[in-house]
Amino acid sequence: MQPHEDAVQTPSPVQSPPLAASSIMRSLSGSQKPRPGASSILFSPTTDPLSQSELSLPIRTSSTSRRPQSASLFRSTILNNTPPGSPRDASPASTVRSTRSPARTMTGSIFAGTAGFKASLLDTGAADSPGDPLNLVLKSFVPHVAIHASEDVDDLVNAKGFEKGLWELLRPFGERVMGKVNVRDSNGVSRAWEDFSLRFTKFGDHSNLQIPDALAGLNGSEKQSGRAKESLTTDVEKVVERHLNFAEEAFRGTMEPQTPTRMGLDVEATSPYYALYLRRLLSGMPLAPHESFAHPVACVMAISSRNPNPIEALHRLYTETREGEKRYPVWVDGEYLRYYILVHDEENSDISKSMALFEQMKRNFGLHCHLLRLRSSESAETDDDSIPLPRSDWMTAAEELADIKESETKEDFEDPTRHIFESDATAIRTFVREMAIQSLIPTMERNISVWNDQVASKRKGISGRFMSLSKRWAFGGSSRSSGIASSSSNYDASGFYRPDSPEAIMRRLADFAFMLRDWKLAMSTYDLLRTDFQNDKAWKYHAAANEMAAFALLIMPQNMSSKTRIETINQMLDNAFYSYLTRCNSLYGATRCIVLALELLRLRGGSGIDEAVRWGIKVLESRLMGKIGDALLKERMAICYASKSGAGSQAWGSRRRKSALWSVLGAEAWVAQEKYIQAQKCLNEARKMYSLLPGENGIQRFEVASDFLAMLNDQVKQGLQVDLLGPEESLVDVEEETFDHDDRRTRRTSMINPLGGATAAGMETAPLQSQGDVSGPSKDGFG
């Protein structure tokens, strides 16, 4: 355990997560500078990291007063800021009034070291790149800490401008624990992590509660009915669509028609819209019995120095966590860590009395206590020591959608950016670090050790395997034929395992190991549970165990041939996907499983890329996503194939044709939704891929494919020219005059670059014929 002094850091502003910028929007930005005034203040750093691009995008002036105000809600896909953990200027003026951030470079390529399956994915730069899917995986499966505060604490925090109480104030600080965090694995080997995160939740808020089907009174054909389908995936689609619409409107309202728009899909940096889709999907992780990631690992109980009966108040808060109406459901283990906070009012309370009270708290409740010193007055932007507090990276899709709707309907909608005193930020960062390294992580490590020795080791031995066989094969025949679990099963008729059952304990063991990045222990435990859950016919448990076992196997290093590993992973994913979708009708589980597996397979490279696209096609065929997710996934599969490098000067083994095909299909999907900026980016990427192919493999021989691309380019050109060009202007005419010596060649060249400028490699060098290795949909003979 690190000493307390390690938790004290030099005062610095709140580390605001970086903001994203679409690569196509970056190309559209040109050299324009933002307008001074209120609009620049609205673009203060507040939200989540989604890309590595740079952009300075002016806000379009609207006829109503609501548009500039709501612009700050779309910063995650417009602006860019410094990455988490990097120092920033402490001056409020520099952090609030500047809308342009310095360019950043990625710390490492996401494809570094992915030629084989021996290295761990965490040894690549992907884990350090905000917005990268691997980074999102690491930041989504993290310990959850509930916040339960007394009324006097909420009153103090409300006076500081945070209407949702202490939880709203602490929430952004948990998304990156300050400094290095040392974590020991099951073998006692310690490793330091600089990106360790916590997720603060509000105690008693069960908006993400997922009730087992048996308790909900649903039969097999009605599992997870309309509400589950609408509550998460639909909200995610709506949020991303709002961001896309805002980008389209901003382009039409501010950009010059001469701005070059030749950017394709960015292979090295994740699309901000795709990263936003993944982040909002993962932020909606349900509080469910079949996995414990959303279960609390600890609960922070807070009182303030204003409380007349502080010790009694803490006892009452503790009782409410066990017996009150806000307590967690019966399938959640109630023996989680209790952490006690005394919030000292720096402006109105006596520090000597608070110190005496704090010593009394430690005598009564143990060492899991902290004295948090905060100022009670509200911080204004003009204060000397005021800094902006970033909005939470991991707000749910429903939260963000509600904010956007409110900004559109309220005339007096206020900028959501909040400011706090620098001393408060330093105190909160110190508290979060001290709780993590001195209480939370040691408690998780101790539980892992106890559960592994007392429960898992017995199951992994000879006697444990014999007991598993006795449960699987009952006397007089197989329990499989009966269609129900055997009588010796611990699976409750209500549809869950009791928290004290061996299966539930081992699931928590595996989840704790996964959250602390002990992949080997997590993988072995998940693998052991897969058989138990299958024998008990606990299909959602079975699906979740297969899903997480596949994730751990993809991330961890292991001396296994790529072929054997792919076969093992495919079997796990098949089991998870079938159980989620067919047996449990869990759209969220099926979508999360395959989309994350696709990204991890892509990062592995080699044959993993082909498998990633195969699973992506399965998602498209199953129609799990809406129209936005469908188009984003097609874009992503184009990037998967583009990332596969070939051998030799001719790049044998590359997938350029397949990448171009999926880019064209992505463009078709975007055109159907009138998202012309994204469509043009896909078409530009297709042109880029085709230009790398030998010239003799031209597309001019394929009339249907040529006509199809001509139609897409015409639609994109017309969509982008709205509000930009006059009725008599025609960019295509200019290009045809320039290349009138070859009418057929010129027409195709101008189509692929509709906004001006001849291209060095036209579509005539881009074959779209079907190859033997092409997988994917076909349209009108094109493919």
N, C-alpha and C positions, 0 to 999 in steps of 0.2 A: 504493500500500500504506500502510495506516495505521500510525503509530508504535506501538512496544510499549506506550507509556504508555496508549494507548486501551484496552488490555486490562485495565487495573487499575481495579476498581470498588470503591465503598464496600461493606464487608462487609454482607451482608444474607442472610436465610434463603433456602433453595432455593426457587425459584419453582415452587410446586406448581401443576399444571394444575387448572383449576376443575372442579367436579363438577356432575353434572346433576341435574335434578329434573323429573319428568314433570309436565305441566300439570295432569293430573287428580289426581296425588298432591299437588301443591301445594294444590289446592282441598280435598283431603281432610285436609290437615294441620291446618287451623283454627288455633286459638291454643294448641294443646297444646305443652308444653315437654318436652324429652327428660329421661328419668330420669337422675339423677346416678349416678356409679359407673363400673364397667368398661365399660358399653356406650358411654358417651360417648367414652372413650379409643379404642374400636375405630372410631369414626367420625372419626378424625383424617384430615386431607387427604392422600390418597395417590394417587388415580387420575385418570381422564381426563375432559376437558371434553366434555360432550355436549349441553348446553342452556344457556339463560339464565334458568332459573326459580329460585325460592327455596323451600326446604322445611326443616322441622324435623320429622322423623318418628321417633317413639319406636320402639325395638326391642321386638318382641313377646317376652315371656318364654316360653321353650320348656321342655318337660319334660326335655330333655337339655341338656347343657352346650355342645353344638356349635353350636346356632343363634345365640346372641349372638356367638360367635367368628367364624362365617362371615359375619356381617352386614357386616363391613368389606369383603368382596369384592364387595358389591353397591352400593357407594357411587356408582358411576358413573351409576346411574339413580335414586338416592335423594337424595343431598346435593348441595350447591352450594358453590363456594368462589370465591375471587377469580380473575379471568382471568389467563392467563400474562402476565408482565411487569409486573404491578401490584405495588406494595410491600405487604408484610405485616408485622405486628408480629413482631419478632424473638424475642419471648418464647416459649419452648417451651410454657408453660402456655396461652398464648392461642391457639396454633396447634393444640394437641393436645386440649385439654379442652373446647373449644367446638365444638358441633355445629351451630351456626346461623351462617350468614354473612350479611353485609349484602346487601340487594337490589342488583342490578345492572341497568343499562339497556344495551341494545345500542348499539354505537357508530354504527350506521347501519342503515337499513332495507335488507333484501336486495333490495327491489324498486326502490331508488333508481336513477334513470338507466337503466332497462331498457325504456323505451318504444321505442327503436330499436336498430339493430345497430351504431351508429358508435362507441359508448363501449366501453372495455375493462371487463370484469367486475371487474377488480382496482380500479377506481375506485369501486366500491360498498362498502358497509359489510360485505358478506357475507364478504369475505376476512379481516376482523378479528374475526369472531364465532366463537369456539370451538364446534365441533359443527356449524357450517353446512357443507353439502356442498361448497361451493367451498373453504372452509378445509381440509376433509379432502382434497380433490384436491391442493391446494398442499402439504400436509404429507405426503402419501403418496408423491409422485414427487420424492424428495429424494436427495442423494448418500448412498451407503452407505459406511461406514468399518468395516473389520474390525479386531478387537482380538486381537492375538497376544502373550501375556505369558509370561514365563518362570515356572518353578515357584516361585522365591523371591518374585516379585510376587504370585502367587496365594496363597501362604502368608501374606504380609503382609495382603492384603485379606480373607482368610478370618478372620484374627484380629480384624478389625473387624466381623465378623458377616455378611459377604457370601459365601455358600457357592459361588456361581458365578463368583467371581473378579473381576478388574478390569472385565470387561465389564458385570457387574451393577451395579457402582458408577458407571460412567460413563454407562450407558444413559439415565437420565432427563435428564441435562444436555444431551444433543444435541438434544432435542426443541424447544428454542428457544435459539438462540445469543444471548448477552447483547448488548444494544445494537444499533445500526444496522450493517448490513452492506452495503457498496457493491459493486455488481456491474455490470460493463460488458457491453454487448451487442456484436454483431458490427460495429456502426458506430462503436464507441468511446464511445457515450453511457452515462454512469454513472447508476445509480439506487440509492437507499438503501432497503433492506428491513428492517423491524423484526421480522419473523416468520420469518427464515431458520432452517432446521432441518437437522439431520444425523440419520442413522440408524446407530447403533452396532450391529454384529453380531459374533458370536463366530466367530473364524477356525476353520475346520474343521468348523463345524456346518452340514451340508448337509441339514437336515431339510426344507427347502423346495425341494430340488433337483428339477427336472423334466427327466427324461431324454428326448431325442428318440425318436420312435417307432421309427426305423430301428435305433438302438442298443439299444432295449429288445426288439427282435425281434418287434414287433407289426405285423400287417398292417393294411390300411385299415379293416377292420371292427372292429378291436379297439383302436383308438387311445384312449389315456387311459381305460382300463377302470376297473372298480369302485373302485380305490383313489383315483383322482383325484376321483371323484364323492363319496366319503365323507370324504376327508381334510380338506376345507376347508369347503364349503358346509354339510355336516352339522354340523360343529363350531360354525360360526357360529350356526346355528339353535338348537343346544342351549344355547349361552351366553346368547342373548337370551331363550330360554324360561325359563332359570333366573332371570334378572332379573325377568321378568314374574310367575313363580310367587312369588317373594319379595315382590313388591309386593302380590299378591293375599292372601298369608298375613298380611302386615303390616296390611293394611286390616281383615281379619276379626278380627285379634287385638287391635287397639288403638283403632280409630276408633269414635266414637259414632254411633249411627244418625241423630242429628239433623244431622250434618255435611252442609252443602249440597254437592252434587256436580253443579253445573250447568255446569261448564267444558266447552267444546268443544275441537276441535282447534286448536292454536296455530299460526296461519298465519305469524307472524313468527319464532318460535323453533322449531327443529327438534325433533321428538319425541326424547327421550333414547334410546328403544329403536330407532328408525330410525337415529339417528346411531351408536349402538353397533353396529348391524348393518353399516353402511357401514364403520366403523372396523375392525372385526374382519375384514371381507371384504378391505379394502385392506391390512391388516397381513400378510396371508398371501400377498403378492406372490411368485411363484415365482422361483427362480434358474433361468432358462430361456435358451436360445440366441436366441430370436426377439426379445428385448428386453433392454436392459442396465441397467434401473433397479435391479435387485437385485444387479448386479455391483459389486464394490468399486471405488470411486474412489480409495481410499487404504487402507493397512494400517498400524495403529499397532503397533509392536513395542516392548515394555516390559521393562526390567530394573530391579532395585532396587539400592540402595546396599549390600544384604547380599550381593550376588553376588560370589564370590571371583574370577571371571574375566569381568568385564562385557563387554569388547570381543569376546571369543570367543563369549560367549552371544548377542550381537547378530548376529554373523556366522552363528551356527547358526540363529537365528530367521529370518534373511533366506533362508538356504538352504532352510528348510522351506517357505517360501512359494512356492518355485519347483520343488522336487524332492521334497518330503516327501509322505507319504500324505494329508495334510490339504489339499494344494493344490487349487485350483479346477479344474473340468473344462477340457478342451482348448478349448472354445468361448469361454472367458473370457479376455480380454486380460490377459496377465501383467505388462504394463508399467504398472501402477498406481503411485501415489505411495507411497513408504515413509517413514513418520514415526517417529522414535525418541524414546522417553521414558525418562528416568532417574527412578525413584520414590525420593525421599529419605525415609528414616525419621527423622522429626523427633525422636523420643524416644530412639533407640538408635544413631544414626549421626552422624559428624562432618561438619558442613556444609562445612568447608574441603576435606575429601577429596572430597566429592560435587561441589563446584564444579570441582575439578581434573579429575575424571573427566568431567564434563560438557564442559569445554573440549576434552578429548581426543576425545570423541564427535563434536563439531562438526568437528574436524580430519579425522577418519576418514570421517564419513558426510555431511558438508555441514551446511547451515543448518536443515534440517528436523528440528530437535531441540528438546526441551523438558525442563526440570527441574521435576518435579511433587513438591511437598513435602507429605507427608501424615503424620498421626499414626498410629502403629501400634496403639494401644489402641482398644477398642470403646467407642463413645459410648452412654451411657445416657440415658434420657429425663429423668432428674433432674439431669443436668449443666447447669451454668450456660450454657455456650455450645453446647448441643445443640439441633439442629433436625431435624424429621422429613424424611426423604427420600421424595419421592413415588414411587409405583410408575410403571412405564413406561406412557405413553399408548398405545403401539403394540405391546403384547404381542399375540401371536397368539391366535386362538381356542382352539387346542389348549393353550396355556399357561394361559389363564384357566380353561378347563374343568378342567384337572388340579388347579389350586389349589382350585376349588370342590369337586371330588370329595374332595380330601384333607381339606378342612375338615369334610366330612360324615362321613368315615369314621374320622378320628383323634380320639380323646378328648382328647389333649393338643395339639391344633392351636394353634399360636401365631399371634398377630396378625402379618400380614406387614409391618407398618410398621417401617421401619428408621430409625435416627437416626445422624447424623454431626455432627462438630464444625463449627462455623461457619467456622473457618479452612480446613478441608478443602473445604467447599463453595465458598469464594472461590477457592481454588487451582484447583479443577477447572473452574469457570466461566471463569477466566482462560485455562487451557489450551485449552479448547474454542474460545474466541473467537480466540486467537492462531493456532491451527492452521487455523481456517476462513479468516481474513482474510489471513494471511501465507503460507499454503502451499496449502491445498485449492482455494480459489476462483481464485487466480492460475494454478495448474496447469490447472484446467479451462478457464479463458479462453485460456490459451496453446494447449492442445490444440484447442480449437474453431477458433482462428485458423489453425493449421497444417493441420488437416484440411479446413477450408473452402477454403483457398488451393490445397492440393496435390491434393485428391481431388474435393470437391464442385464446385468451379468448373470443372473439366475436364468433368464430367458435365453441367453446365448449359450448356456451350458447344455450338457447331455440331458439332464432332468427337465430343463425347460423345453427342449425340443420334443421330448417324449410327451410332456403335457400338451404341447401344441398338437401333436398327432392324435392324442386321445380326444381332444376337443373336435378335431376334424373328422375322425372316424368313430362314430358311436357304435355300441354293441348292437349287432343285428343288422348292420348296413351302414351306408354313408349318410351323413346328415345333409349332404348336397341334394339327395333325392327328395328330401322332405320340403325343400324350398324355404326353410326357416333355420335360424341359428340353433345350435344344440343347447340343451338345458344347462350346460356348464358355462355358457357364455356370460360375460359381464355386460353385454350390450343391453341397455335398458329398453323396455318396451316403448318408452316415450321417444326413443330415437337418439339416445346419446349414452355415453359412458359416464358414470359417476366420477367426480374429480379424484377420488381416492382409489379408483380401480387401477390395476397395473397398466392397462392400455392407455388410459388418460395420462398417467404419470410419465410413461415412456414417450407419449406424444409431446408433452411439455419439455421433456429432456431433449428430444430432437429439435424442437423449436428454439429452445434456449441455446443449444449448440450452434444452430444456424445463425441466430442473431449475434452470437459472439464469434462467428466465422470459424468455428471448429468443424470444417466440412466433413472430415473423415468420420467423426463420431456421429454427426447428423445423418450422413449417408447410411451408415451401418444400422442405426436405429430405425430410420424410415424403412429400410429394406426389411427389417425384422417385423415391423408393424404391418407391412403390406399383406403378408400371409394371414396374420391374425384377423385383420379387418375383412379380408375376403371370406374367411371361414365363418365369421359372425354375420355375414351379409350386411355389414355396415358400409354401404356403397359410397357415401360421401366421404367418410373417413378413408376408405380405400383409395378413392380418387385423389384426395389431398396428399396421402402418403406417397403415392406414385409420382405425383407432380413434384413434390419437394425433393424426393430422392433423385429424380432426373436433374433438377436444378443443381443440387449439391454435386452430383457426378460430373456435370458439365463445368462447374467452377473449379473443383479441386484438381490438383495434379495427381496422376495415377499412371503406373506403368502397365498400360493396357493398349493393345493395338486399336487403331482408329476404327477398324471394321467391327471388332468385337464390341467396342464401346458404343458405336452408333446403333448396333443391333439391340444392345441392352437398353439404351435410352429410348429407342423407338418403341420397344415393348412397354416400357413404363408410361410413355406419353400416350400410347394407344389405350392402355388400361384407364389412365386418368381421363382422357377425352371421352371415351365411351361411357364411363361411369358418371361423369359430370353431366353430359348432354343427354344420354338416353335413359339412364336409370334414375337420375336425380333432377333432370331438366334445369340444371344450374347454368344459365348462360354466362354469368359472371365468372364462375370457376373455369368453364371450358375456354372462354376468351383469354383470361389471364394465363392459364396454363400454356396455351399454344403460342400466344404472342411473345411471352417471355422466353419460351423455349426456342422460338425462331431467332431471337436476338442472341441468345447464348450460343446456339449452333453457328450462327453467322460469324461470331467472334472467334470460334474455333478454326474457321477456315477449312480448306481442303474439301473433303466430301461432306463436311458439315454444312457448307453453303447450299449444296443441292438438296440436302435433307431439310434445311430451313425453308427453302422455297416450296418444297413438297407439303410441308405443314401449313405454310401460308395459303396454298391453293385449297387445302382442306378446310381452312377457316372460311375462305370465300365461297366454297361450295355449300358449306353449312349455313351460310347467311347469318352468322352470329353478329356481325357489325352492321351498322347503318350505312348510308351512302357516303358519309364523311370517312368513317373508318375503312370502308371498302377502297376508296381512292387512295388514302394514305398507305394502306397495306400494299397496294399495287406499286406505289412509289418505292416502298421499302424493299420489295422483291427485286425491283430494277437495281437498287443499290447493292443488294446481296450479290447479284450476278456481276455487277460492275467491280466489286471488290475482289473477285477471283482472278488472280494473275495467272497468265499462261507461261509456258516454257519456250525459250528460244526467241529469235527475232520475229517470228510469226505469232508468238503468244499462243502456242498450241495448248489446248485445254482451258482457255479462257471462255467466258460466257458472254461475249459482247453482243451477239445477235439476240440472245435471250434477254439481256439487260435492256436493249433497245425495244424489244417487243413489249416488255412490261412498262417501259416508259410511255410508249404509245397508248397502251391500254389505260395507264394512269391519266394521260392527257384526255382521253375519251371520257373517262369518268368525271374529270374536273369540268370539261366543257358542258356536259349534261347538267351540271350544277351551277353553271355560269361563273365559275372560278377561273378566270382567264389567266391570271398571273401564274397560278400553279400549273395550269395546262401548258402555258408557254414554256415554263421551266422544264416540264417533262419532255416536250418536243425538242427543246434545245439539247437535252441529255441524249435523246434518241439520235439526233444529228451527230453529236459528238461520238457516240459509240459506233455508228455506221461509218464515220469518217476514218476510223482506225482500221477498217477492214480493207482487204485488197480491192483495187478499183474494178477488177473484172467481175466481181460479185455484185454487180449493180442492181438497183431496184427498177431500172427502166423497163426491164422485161416483164415486170409483174404489174399489169394494168390495174387490177382490182386494188392492190396495195397502194399504188400511186394515187389513184382516185380517192381512196380512203384518207390518206394523209393530206391530200389537197383539200378535202372537205374540212378536216380538223384545223388546218392552218387558216383557212378562210374564216372559220368561226372564231378562232382565237384573234385573228387580225381585226375582225369587225367588233369583237367585244372590247379589245384594248383601245380601239379608236373612238369609243364613245366618250364624248365630252373633251376629247383631245384634238381631233382634227376637224376641219371644216368639211362641208358636204362635197366640195369640189376637189379635195385633196386625195391623192391616192399614192401610197408608197409603192404599190405593186407596179404602177405605170412607170415610175422612175426606174425601177430595176429592169423592166422589160426594154426600155429605151437603151439602157446601158448594155444589155446583153441581147440585142436584137439579131445577132448573127446566128443564134441557135435558139429558136423559139421554145422548143420542148425542154431543152436543158435549162433555159432561163426561167421558165415557169416554175419548175421544181425548186430551183435555187431560191427564188423570191418567196416561195411559199414557206420554206423552212426558216426564213428570217424576215418576218412580215413587217417589222418596224424599222427597216432600213439597213443598208449596207450589204454588199455581196459577201457571201461566205466562201471560204477557201475549199470547203468540201461540201457539196450539195447532197441532197437525198438520193441522187442517182447512184451514189456509191454505197447505198445502204440497203442490202437485201432484207426482205421480210419473209422469205420463203421458209417453210417449216423444215427444220433439220431433224435428224433422228433423235437428238437429245433434247428437243424442245418440249417442255411441259407447260401447260397453261391453256387458257381458253383460246378459241379461234373464232374469227369473225369475218364472214364474207370472203373466205379464201385467203385471208391475210393472217398468216401464222403458220 
